[in-house]
Amino acid sequence: MEPSGLAVRDQTPMEFTEVQRRLIRDAYANGASDEEFAVLMEIARARRLNPLLRQIHFVSRWDNDKHRPVWAAQVSIDGLRAIAERTGLYAGQDEPEFVENPDGTIKLCRVRVWRRDWPRPAVGVAYWNEYCQMARDRTTGKSRPTAMWARMPHVMLAKTAESVALRKAFPEDMSGLYTSEEMGNAPGQSPAPPPPAAPPVAPQATVVQRVETRVEERVSVPGPTAALGPLRVVSSNPANAWLDYLG
């Protein structure tokens, strides 16, 4: 029997119409095979997460062991919060706490999630050097935080710590569900490489050849010049022909 004032858990799987499935596949799983898409949708159905509300994402990531891209389901922090709320046991969370290194950079973030039936909170701790997603700078060749982690470091690390805490608090409901903030540095996986770029097409050189039409014609000119013999008409442009005595 549920404690007084708590909502009853809704365990009914979420159902999608054929139109919704087609829309989800075209928008969020374009490229997945029929088998892969069926698995992705079964995860969303069983966990009651709606891809159209961005509660769950379908992502293609490169698997270094399989040497090919594989499709996987990843939840958003909103998806985890929705699951926690549906349990009827979620009692909120404390504000994230940050610990800094001596040089002022972020060392870790701590988030406490409360359950109504637990006397103590579930604590999620995320260390910057374990979760910050890095990319190689093409100019310097050095590693640096990716755009989102560089622009919003506190937000990204707090979401990671919250994900850890929520999964600790609700293991039965969230086991196996990880956010993109957590999976960026997962061993053996990386974002699927972009398709190879088409080889550059050399510009077609436009060769303009100046063709001159040289017209030669032997003519006989009546009159006093007849004694000079035949004439040759030479022209680069027939409209401006000129005469040259053959001699």
C-alpha angles and dihedrals in degrees: 000000000000118000114259114278095015123122119243113250114253106218096169109126115244114251126211128202121233090253091053092047091051091047092048093049095048094045104035110016104035106156098027116125121242090258094048093048091049090055093047092051092046089056091050091046096048094044092044093234122147117219090197089062091047091244089131130024131207110215135179113220132177113251110210092198096050093036092223140081116274129193120235139171119243125180128221122232087253089057092054091047090051091052091049092050092050092057091068088223100087112115100178131256142261123254113273116268120214128204118199133207120240090265092056098255121130115271102175146336127224127199127182120208120194131212123199092230097046124081093207131043128248107246123212118196123190122186118211095225091052100048109024107112113228135201131189116252108232092209101049100020090229127124118254135169115278118254098270095044091048094047099041108019096156094048094048096047092044091054089051093051091047091052090053092048094048092051090050091050096047108027095155092055101036107031111136094014115120133173126232089249089062098041100051092094098032112147114259095011135094135158111291109266115249117255113273112274117247112257112264114266113230111234112257107250111228107219114196113195117194106225115196118196111217112197120195122183131166112225136175116226115207121218131041093339092060089089090062090066131234119345128220120222109212122185141164086189117029089215091062101041119162132196127243123185112236091209 
